Amino acid sequence: MASSKRTRVARLTRRGTAMLVLGLAAVIAAYAASRSELVPLGAFLAALPGVAWLYVRLRPLRFGARREFSPAVLEAGTASEVRLTLRNESGYRSPAANWRDTWPWPPFATPSHPLAQLDAGRHGSSAAVEYTATPGRRGLFDVGPAIIDFSDPFGLAEGAVIATGSTRLAVTPRIVDLPEGAVAIAADEGPTRLRQRRSFGGEDDLMTREYRQGDAMRRVHWRASAHHGELMVRQEEQRSHAESTIVLDTRRASYRDARGPGTIDEAESDSFEWAVSMCASLSLYLAERGFVVRVIETGDPQLAAVDEFDDFIESLAGLQLLSTNPRWLNLASASARPDRAQGSVFAILSNSDQSTVDRLNAQRGSFDLAVAFVVDPWTSPLVQRLRGAGWLCVSVNPDESLETAWLALAAEQEAPAGPATPAGTGR
C-alpha cells in the first residue's frame, strides 16, 4: 500500500494565496517605508498560509475504498448502481471532507459530495455512498481511485488524498434482438428441438429404429422394445445437433480505421466494435433457436465457449485487436462428418487478407448457408471474391444498425450475382 505522502496533494486556496501575497507586500512596504512595526504583521500573514499548507500536506490521513456494482457486468450504454464504501485507515479521526470517484470515460469523475467525519479505530470506521455510472463503450475498466478533498480549518490550504483500491468493471458489447425473417436457417436437430422430442418420446426413441432382417441381436435395445411392443435396435449413429459457426476477424491489420492505442475513452476501431456487437447479437440469436454455436477468431483465441453464454459475453468485454499473423482457419467442428453439411457459417470481416478469404472460400462447400458481413467504410474487393464462391455478402458502415444489416440479408438472397448489397439505402 502506498504511503499517504505519495497518495495526496496539497495547495493553497485563493484565500491562502491572497494572504501570502499580502504578508509579503507588508514586509516589503515595512522596509521601504522604514516602518519596522509592519514586519511582524507581514511575517505573520505570510507564515499562516505556510503553516496551513504543512497541516494539509503532513496530516496523517489514509483511506481505503471498496465498490460493488449492480449489475456486476453490464452492457455498453446502460447504467450500473455503484455502492462505494470509504474506510478511514488512519489512526486519527478524519476531518470533514468531500469525496469523488473516478473512472476512464467521460466525464471521468462524479461530482464532489460531502463526506462525514470518520472515527479512528482498530479497523477504522466507514461510510457507504452510492452513485450511478454509465460507461459508453465496451471494455474492461478499472473504476477508481476515489479522491477525498479536505482543507485546513481556516480554508487557507486544501488537499486531496487518494483512497487506495480500484475495482474492475466488465462492460459487454451492445446486444440487439435481431428480427426474424432475414434468412431461413434450419435447426431441426438443434438442442431445443432435441429437448422437445425427448419430452414426447424419450431419449430411447432418438437412438433406436425398428428391427430389420439381418440386424445383429446384440444391437437390440430391450427397453425401447418393451416400450414400443416390437423389437427395436440401436441406430448406428446418433443424430447430430444443428451447428452454426461464426468467424470473427480479430487482427488489427484487417481494420483500416484502427487508430492504434488511442485514448482510453475512444474505441480503437469503430469497425471492430461493430463486428464485436454483431458477434454477440448473432450468437444469442442462434443459441436461443437451438443451435450449437462456435466462434472462431482469426487471431489468437481470447473468447470463452458460447455454451457458457455469460462467460462468453464477459470475455467479449475484454476482446482486443491483435498484431499477429493469421491463424490457419479450419471451420470444421470436431464432430464433423465429411458426408454431412455442417450447418451455417457467418463471417464478420473487414479488410481481411487474401489468405483468409481463400480459406473461407475453400471451405464454403461444407456449409448449407454462408453469410459474410463486411464492415468497412471503404469499398473492399474481398466482397466480390466471397460472392464468387457462393457467400451471401452484406457490406455495412460501422455507424449503421445491426438490425439494418441483418435485414439486408433478405435482399441479398434475392439479388442476382453482382456487387454486395449495402445495408443502408442510397449507397
Secondary structure, DSSP 4 states (H G I P E B T S, - for coil): ---GGGGEEEEE-HHHHHHHHHHHHHHHHHHHTT-TTHHHHHHHHHHHHHHHHHHHHHS---EEEEEEEESSEEETT--EEEEEEEEE-SSSPPPSEEEEEB-SSTT-BPPPEEE------SS--EEEEEEEE---S-EEEEE--EEEEEE-TTSSEEEEEEEB--EEEEEEPP---PPTTSS----TTSHHHHHHHHHHH-HHHHHEEE--TT--GGGB-HHHHHHHTS-EEE-SSPPPPPEEEEEE--BGGG-TT--SS--TTS-S-HHHHHHHHHHHHHHHHHHHTT-EEEEEESSS--PPPTTSHHHHHHHHHT---B--PPPP-----TT--TTS---EEEEEESS--HHHHHHHHHTGGG-SEEEEEEE-SS--THHHHHHHTT-EEEEE-TTS-HHHHHHHHHHHHHSPSSSPEESSS--
